Amino acid sequence: MLQVPIKMTQKKDDDGGDPSLLVETRPRTQRPPLYKVLLLNDDYTPMEFVVHVLERFFGMTHGQSVEIMLTVHKKGVAVVGVFSHEIAETKVGQVMDFARRHQHPLQCTMEKEE
């Protein structure tokens, strides 16, 4: 937990010595860490299916989905979104379940953003 100064006052010593600085602090909450959701390339999942997944689960337009799908195809992996841990975990689960139900080996993972 970080401490943030909120008020500074000067106080003289009772015997007339040097003034000292008093700092009052209050705790400051930190933002929760974010997680990248990654889509991995494979040689079997149809490109159209990947585009559909990106549109359905990540709210991308058709053009954005095609662009990300091509990145996955060419580079082997692409970040499809950055979310809190719970949301990233849910999205990974949704994509994996959907792919399994449609008998595709599409892989989706998450990793902590640095």
N, C-alpha and C positions, 0 to 999 in steps of 0.2 A: 504494500500500500504506500502510495506517495504522500508526502506531507506538503501542503501548500501554505505559505505564509499568508495570513489574512490581516494582521494588524501589527504594526511595529510602534513601540513607544520607547522613549528614553527615560531612564530612572537614575536619579543621583543617589550615590551611596549616602548613608546616614552621617558618616563622618566627613562629608564634603569631598570624597574621592572622585575618581573619574566616573562619568556616567556609563552605564552599560546598556546594551540594546536587548530588549525583550521581544521575542517573536512568538506570537500565538499561532498555532497551526490547526488545521482540520484535515481529516483524511480526504483524499481524492480518489474516486473509483477509476479503475482502468477499463478501457474498452476490451471486450472479450476478443480473443484471437480469431482471425478469419481463416477460412479453409478454401482452397482451390478445388473445384470439381474438374476432373480430367476425363476425357474420352480417349480410349486407346484404339489403335487401328488393328484390324484383323483381315484375313483374306477371304472371309466368307459372308460377313454381314453386308447386305446390299446398301449402296449409297443412299437410295431413296428411304430406306428404313432409318438410317442415321439422321437424315434431314427431318423426317417425321418426329423422331425422338427430340431433336433440338427445338422444333416448333412447339411440340406438346408439353414438354417438361421444363423448358427454359424460356418459353415465351418469345422466342426469336422469330423474326420475319423469315419468309422463304429465302430471300437473298442472303441474310445473315447466316441462316442454317447451311446453305450451300457453301458459303465461304468457309465456315468452320469445318464442315465435312471434308472439304478439299484439303484443308490444313492437316486434319487427322490423317487423311489418305496419304499425303505427301511426306509429312514429318513424323508420322507414327503416333502422335499424341497432340492434344490441344486442350487448353483451359477453356471450359465452357461457362464458367461462372465462379464468383467468389462470394461465399456466404458464411454465416455463423455456423458453428459446429453442428447444431441440430438440423438446420435447414440443409446443409451440405450432405449430411448423413441420410436424410429423407430423400433427397434427389437421387443420390447414388442408389439407394434401395429401390426407388421407383423405376429407374432406368434398367437396373439389373433384372428386376421382376418382369418388366415389360419385354425385355429381350428374351428371357427364358421362355415366357409364355408363347412367344412367336418363334421359338426354336432358333435363335441367333446367338452366336458366341460373343456378342458385343460386351466389352468390359468398360466399366466406369469406376473410377476411384477418387479418393480425396486425399489432399495433403495440406499440412499447415502452411499458411502463407508466411514468408519471412520478411 
